[in-house]
Amino acid sequence: MAAIDVFGVGNALVDIQTQVADQVLTDLGIEKGIMTLVDEEQQAGVLGKLDGSPLHRCAGGSAANTIVALAELGASTAYVGKVGNDEIGAFFLNDMRDLGIGIDVTPAASSTGTCAVLITGDAQRTMLTHLGASATLTEEDIDPALIESAKYVYIEGYLLTGETTKAAAYRAMDLAKQAGVKVALTASDPFLVNMIRDEIWDLVQGPVDLFFCNEEEAKSLTNETDPIQCAAKIHKHAENVALTLGNKGSLIMHGGEAYPVEGVDVKAIDTTGAGDMYAGALMYGITNGMGWQQAGHLASHAAARIVSQMGARLERKFTPEEVAEFAEMS
């Protein structure tokens, strides 16, 4: 089997994005700026209230967004996530395959999961997630041959909240370790870190080679208040750490060294997928010959582009010449 750069495992969701006024969130009784799990009926009710608003649809979910970022930069990728045997599931598979992403899953009996992304004027995104078929991913869906062919396996932390999806995540990590393949894990969300802090620490101390987190997640995980101390504490256990700091940039820890990466000054319109894009661009760099700081610069610029537009897909993609410039940076 041909080698791939990154194999992603995640919740396969179709993102449905729209801009809303703050009053819409108030009327829906939704807490702003966080991800809330809803059932199919609740999701239908929310989407019904958005009738008439311009909606944008694309294959999504945290790990899927990262794999898309990798593919659009030119990486060889594959992904596994569960969709339903319905129109929206077929849309997800076709959307991923059109980008050259390897994906081959047996559809589930339940409906495909969706994530309503409500973006307010201050660029904050409030997410309502109906997991649907994505919650039925099991360890049987993990292909050992794909794991063995990858340089990295990328796991989204959201998988750790479900019994079968957690088993799939652990199966992927176990197979990766057996094959000498690197494991990357993203913390996914501060609420997740607060809920399963000990488990995430066990993974950081165990199979995880590269840990992605933002400032709030890092502080929650380590009980430190200074981002540098957070990163250093995690780096005692994880070989590599990438801690994002919003518009202040990011901090990468590798080989006992700290690599601060500058932020890029842009007007934020929508923060959806910024962390996912950062992770994808960083992993593209380190699997395609860049040094960690070079990859960090690319990731920082990619995240800046994504927050300056609507949605989690780059409207202005990086040209090969632009990517090459980052590879040449000292």
MITORZA-288357 format. One line per field, with one value per residue (C-alpha): x negated, y negated, z; residue number from 1. Coordinates in nm, 2 decimals, m for minus. Example, Ala and Ser with C-alpha at 12.3 -4.5 7.8 and 13.67 -1.06 7.14 Angstrom:
# residues 2
xx c(m1.23,m1.37)
yy c(0.45,0.11)
zz c(0.78,0.71)
gunu c(1,2)
# end
This chain:
# residues 330
xx c(0.00,m0.13,m0.25,m0.03,m0.13,0.15,0.45,0.73,0.98,1.28,1.65,1.77,2.01,2.15,2.10,2.38,2.26,2.44,2.41,2.66,2.73,2.66,3.04,3.08,2.87,3.07,3.40,3.27,3.14,2.79,2.47,2.25,1.90,1.91,2.01,2.33,2.45,2.81,3.04,3.18,3.51,3.33,3.10,3.39,3.56,3.26,3.21,3.57,3.54,3.25,3.48,3.40,3.05,2.77,2.62,2.29,2.24,1.92,1.78,1.65,1.58,1.25,1.02,1.19,1.12,0.75,0.73,0.89,0.63,0.35,0.50,0.54,0.17,0.08,0.04,0.14,0.42,0.68,0.97,1.22,1.55,1.90,2.18,2.54,2.68,2.85,2.81,2.60,2.37,2.31,2.24,1.97,1.80,1.80,1.68,1.38,1.30,1.31,1.01,0.82,0.87,0.89,1.21,1.39,1.65,1.97,2.26,2.45,2.83,2.86,2.86,2.54,2.43,2.44,2.28,2.47,2.21,2.37,2.13,2.20,2.06,1.77,1.64,1.73,1.87,2.13,2.17,2.47,2.36,2.59,2.35,2.58,2.40,2.06,2.12,2.13,1.77,1.61,1.26,1.38,1.37,1.00,0.79,0.45,0.30,0.39,0.24,m0.08,m0.12,m0.10,m0.36,m0.12,0.22,0.43,0.70,0.96,1.03,1.40,1.39,1.31,1.66,1.83,1.78,1.73,1.56,1.32,1.24,1.18,0.94,0.75,0.74,0.58,0.33,0.24,0.19,m0.02,m0.25,m0.29,m0.38,m0.62,m0.38,m0.36,m0.04,0.10,0.39,0.59,0.75,1.06,1.24,1.19,1.50,1.35,1.03,1.23,1.44,1.16,0.84,0.68,0.74,0.59,0.29,0.25,0.25,0.00,m0.22,m0.17,m0.12,m0.09,m0.39,m0.24,0.02,0.23,0.41,0.51,0.43,0.75,0.72,0.35,0.42,0.71,0.49,0.18,0.33,0.07,0.15,m0.15,m0.14,m0.51,m0.49,m0.19,m0.38,m0.69,m0.49,m0.32,m0.65,m0.80,m0.58,m0.49,m0.77,m0.61,m0.36,m0.18,0.00,0.20,0.25,0.51,0.39,0.07,m0.05,m0.16,m0.43,m0.59,m0.80,m1.03,m1.35,m1.35,m1.35,m1.07,m0.99,m0.77,m0.57,m0.44,m0.07,0.06,0.26,0.59,0.95,1.13,1.46,1.51,1.29,1.45,1.18,0.88,0.72,0.80,0.63,0.33,0.29,0.32,0.07,m0.18,m0.16,m0.19,m0.52,m0.67,m0.57,m0.70,m1.06,m1.01,m1.16,m0.92,m0.95,m0.91,m0.60,m0.48,m0.50,m0.30,m0.04,m0.01,0.05,0.30,0.50,0.49,0.64,0.91,1.03,1.04,1.31,1.63,1.61,1.34,1.22,0.96,1.11,0.76,0.55,0.17,m0.02,m0.31,m0.54,m0.40,m0.45,m0.81,m0.88,m0.79,m1.02,m1.31,m1.26,m1.54)
yy c(0.00,m0.35,m0.55,m0.83,m1.13,m1.13,m0.90,m1.07,m0.92,m1.13,m1.21,m1.24,m1.54,m1.77,m2.13,m2.37,m2.72,m3.05,m3.40,m3.49,m3.78,m3.73,m3.75,m3.42,m3.24,m3.41,m3.30,m2.94,m2.94,m2.84,m2.93,m3.13,m3.02,m2.66,m2.32,m2.17,m1.81,m1.79,m1.51,m1.49,m1.65,m1.95,m1.99,m1.99,m2.26,m2.48,m2.44,m2.51,m2.85,m2.94,m2.89,m3.18,m3.24,m3.17,m2.83,m2.68,m2.30,m2.09,m1.77,m1.85,m1.74,m1.82,m1.55,m1.57,m1.95,m1.88,m1.61,m1.84,m2.11,m1.85,m1.74,m2.09,m2.16,m1.86,m1.58,m1.22,m1.15,m0.90,m0.93,m0.71,m0.83,m0.69,m0.83,m0.72,m0.57,m0.90,m1.19,m1.39,m1.09,m1.05,m1.43,m1.38,m1.09,m1.27,m1.59,m1.42,m1.20,m1.50,m1.63,m1.31,m1.18,m0.81,m0.71,m0.38,m0.31,m0.09,m0.34,m0.30,m0.26,m0.59,m0.93,m1.12,m1.35,m1.73,m2.03,m2.36,m2.64,m2.97,m3.26,m3.59,m3.94,m3.91,m3.61,m3.36,m3.03,m2.85,m2.48,m2.25,m1.89,m1.60,m1.30,m1.07,m0.79,m0.93,m0.79,m0.43,m0.42,m0.11,0.05,0.28,m0.03,m0.08,0.05,0.18,0.15,m0.22,m0.28,m0.09,m0.30,m0.63,m0.86,m1.00,m0.89,m1.19,m1.14,m1.40,m1.41,m1.42,m1.04,m0.98,m1.07,m0.76,m0.40,m0.26,m0.57,m0.56,m0.19,m0.29,m0.57,m0.33,m0.07,m0.32,m0.43,m0.07,0.03,m0.28,m0.20,0.16,0.03,m0.25,m0.52,m0.85,m0.94,m1.30,m1.39,m1.71,m1.81,m1.93,m2.14,m2.28,m2.11,m1.78,m1.84,m1.93,m1.61,m1.35,m1.53,m1.22,m1.01,m1.28,m1.29,m0.92,m0.94,m1.23,m1.02,m0.71,m0.68,m1.04,m1.18,m1.52,m1.69,m1.99,m2.22,m2.58,m2.80,m2.73,m2.36,m2.36,m2.56,m2.32,m2.02,m2.13,m2.36,m2.62,m2.98,m3.07,m2.92,m2.86,m2.66,m2.47,m2.37,m2.28,m2.06,m1.87,m1.84,m1.65,m1.36,m1.43,m1.44,m1.73,m2.00,m2.26,m2.51,m2.78,m3.12,m3.28,m3.61,m3.59,m3.30,m2.96,m2.78,m2.46,m2.23,m1.98,m1.81,m2.01,m2.34,m2.60,m2.75,m3.06,m3.13,m3.48,m3.55,m3.70,m4.02,m3.98,m4.08,m3.78,m3.70,m3.34,m3.12,m2.79,m2.54,m2.76,m2.50,m2.22,m2.42,m2.49,m2.12,m2.02,m2.28,m2.19,m1.82,m1.89,m2.07,m1.81,m1.52,m1.70,m1.81,m2.13,m2.19,m2.25,m2.62,m2.64,m2.42,m2.65,m2.96,m2.79,m2.68,m3.02,m3.18,m2.91,m2.96,m3.34,m3.29,m3.07,m3.31,m3.60,m3.43,m3.23,m2.85,m2.59,m2.55,m2.79,m3.02,m3.14,m2.83,m2.82,m2.79,m2.55,m2.86,m3.00,m2.67,m2.66,m3.00,m2.87,m2.57,m2.81,m3.02,m2.99)
zz c(0.00,m0.09,0.21,0.34,0.54,0.79,0.87,1.06,1.29,1.40,1.42,1.06,1.06,0.80,0.91,0.84,0.89,0.91,1.05,1.32,1.56,1.93,1.98,1.79,2.05,2.33,2.16,2.12,2.49,2.37,2.56,2.33,2.22,2.32,2.17,2.29,2.21,2.09,1.96,1.61,1.70,1.87,1.57,1.33,1.54,1.54,1.16,1.11,1.29,1.05,0.75,0.51,0.63,0.39,0.49,0.38,0.40,0.39,0.53,0.88,1.22,1.40,1.25,0.91,0.90,0.98,0.71,0.46,0.54,0.49,0.15,0.03,0.10,m0.10,0.16,0.10,0.35,0.45,0.71,0.89,1.04,1.03,0.82,0.76,0.44,0.35,0.11,0.36,0.42,0.05,0.04,0.31,0.13,m0.20,m0.06,0.10,m0.20,m0.43,m0.23,m0.29,0.07,0.10,0.28,0.27,0.54,0.56,0.62,0.95,0.98,1.17,1.01,0.94,1.21,1.17,1.34,1.32,1.34,1.44,1.39,1.56,1.47,1.71,1.51,1.79,1.68,1.88,1.78,1.81,1.74,1.66,1.65,1.47,1.28,1.38,1.73,1.59,1.48,1.63,1.65,1.36,1.13,1.19,0.90,1.02,0.67,0.66,1.00,0.90,0.59,0.76,0.91,1.17,1.30,1.41,1.67,1.78,2.15,2.10,2.03,2.39,2.50,2.35,2.44,2.09,1.95,2.23,2.16,1.79,1.90,2.13,1.86,1.62,1.87,1.97,1.60,1.54,1.83,1.71,1.36,1.48,1.35,1.54,1.72,1.73,1.96,1.98,2.31,2.10,2.36,2.72,2.84,2.73,2.92,3.23,3.20,3.14,3.25,3.40,3.08,2.86,3.09,3.07,2.69,2.69,2.92,2.70,2.33,2.22,2.03,1.94,2.15,2.02,2.26,2.30,2.59,2.79,2.74,2.84,3.16,3.25,3.19,3.38,3.65,3.55,3.46,3.23,2.88,2.87,3.20,3.06,2.75,2.94,3.18,2.90,2.71,3.01,2.89,2.52,2.27,2.09,2.20,1.99,2.21,2.02,2.17,1.95,1.78,1.99,1.79,1.93,2.12,1.99,2.21,2.04,2.16,2.48,2.29,2.28,1.95,1.97,1.66,1.58,1.54,1.21,1.25,1.07,1.12,1.26,1.10,1.20,1.43,1.31,1.24,1.33,1.55,1.30,1.02,1.25,1.32,0.95,0.84,1.11,1.03,0.66,0.74,0.96,0.73,0.42,0.52,0.72,1.06,1.35,1.35,0.97,1.00,1.29,1.07,0.80,1.06,1.20,0.86,0.77,1.09,1.03,0.68,0.81,1.08,0.83,0.63,0.68,0.73,0.79,0.43,0.29,0.02,m0.07,m0.08,m0.05,m0.37,m0.40,m0.42,m0.10,0.08,m0.05,0.10,0.45,0.39,0.32,0.63,0.89)
gunu c(1,2,3,4,5,6,7,8,9,10,11,12,13,14,15,16,17,18,19,20,21,22,23,24,25,26,27,28,29,30,31,32,33,34,35,36,37,38,39,40,41,42,43,44,45,46,47,48,49,50,51,52,53,54,55,56,57,58,59,60,61,62,63,64,65,66,67,68,69,70,71,72,73,74,75,76,77,78,79,80,81,82,83,84,85,86,87,88,89,90,91,92,93,94,95,96,97,98,99,100,101,102,103,104,105,106,107,108,109,110,111,112,113,114,115,116,117,118,119,120,121,122,123,124,125,126,127,128,129,130,131,132,133,134,135,136,137,138,139,140,141,142,143,144,145,146,147,148,149,150,151,152,153,154,155,156,157,158,159,160,161,162,163,164,165,166,167,168,169,170,171,172,173,174,175,176,177,178,179,180,181,182,183,184,185,186,187,188,189,190,191,192,193,194,195,196,197,198,199,200,201,202,203,204,205,206,207,208,209,210,211,212,213,214,215,216,217,218,219,220,221,222,223,224,225,226,227,228,229,230,231,232,233,234,235,236,237,238,239,240,241,242,243,244,245,246,247,248,249,250,251,252,253,254,255,256,257,258,259,260,261,262,263,264,265,266,267,268,269,270,271,272,273,274,275,276,277,278,279,280,281,282,283,284,285,286,287,288,289,290,291,292,293,294,295,296,297,298,299,300,301,302,303,304,305,306,307,308,309,310,311,312,313,314,315,316,317,318,319,320,321,322,323,324,325,326,327,328,329,330)
# end
